[in-house]
Amino acid sequence: MAKAAFNKKRTLFTSTLDLELRKNLVKCYVWSIALYGAETWTLRAVDQKHLESFEMWCWRRMEKISWTDHMSQGAEEYPT
């Protein structure tokens, strides 16, 4: 459901808007849907992995980084 919300607003999140503004929009619109009712969840390891995967998918999609591009852990900047 949250992935669908992200895809509906994809042009907004991948546009030329300021990066900080896009980050705030993702936090506001996408994470509110993704984590709706999270305080009542029993979070298993597999669920946590899915949430982390979704989060990384959102950020990489917003930065227009392909999932095949290799990023080192200490990278401070995404490639352009």
N, C-alpha and C positions, 0 to 999 in steps of 0.2 A: 504494500500500500504506500509506503514512504517512497519507494523507488518510482512508483507511478506519479507521485506528487512532484518529485524531482524532475522527471521527464516532461511533465506538463509545463513546467516553468523553465525548461532547459535553456531557452533563448535568453532568459533573464540571468541565469547563473553562468552562462558561457559568453556573455556579451562583453562589451568594452567598459562596463561599469568598474569603478574602483574595486580592487580586490577586497579591501576591508568591508565594503558595503555588501559585496557578494557573500562573504563569510557570514556576516550578520544575517543576511536573508536565508542562508542555508540553516543556520542555527534556529532561526525563528520559524520558518515554514516547514522544513523537512524534518528536523529533529523533534518538533512538537508532535508530528504525526508518528514518527518512528518509535518514540518512547511513550506514547499515550498509554497510560495505565501501568507503566513500568514498576511502580512501587508495589504492585500486587503480584508481579511475576516471580516465579521460582527460576532463577537464572542458572542454567546448567553451563558447563564449559562449552558445549557446542553452540548454545545460544549466544554466549559472549563472543565466540569466534565469528558468528554470522553478523553480529552487530558491528564488530571491528572491521569486518570485510566490507560491509555496507558503508561505513564511515569512510574508509579508504577509497571506495568506489566513487563516493560523492566528491571528495576533495580532488581526486585525480581527474574526474570528469570536468569539474569546474576549472581546473588548470589546463585542460586539454592535453593531458598526458596519457599516452597509450598504455594499456596494461602490460605491453611487451617491453616498454622502456625500462631499463634497469636504473634504480635509484639507490645510491649507497645510503646507509643509515645516517651518516653524519652530514648529508647534503643539506646545505642551508638554502639553496635556490633551486627551483625547478628549471629544467631546460626550456628554452623558448622555441 
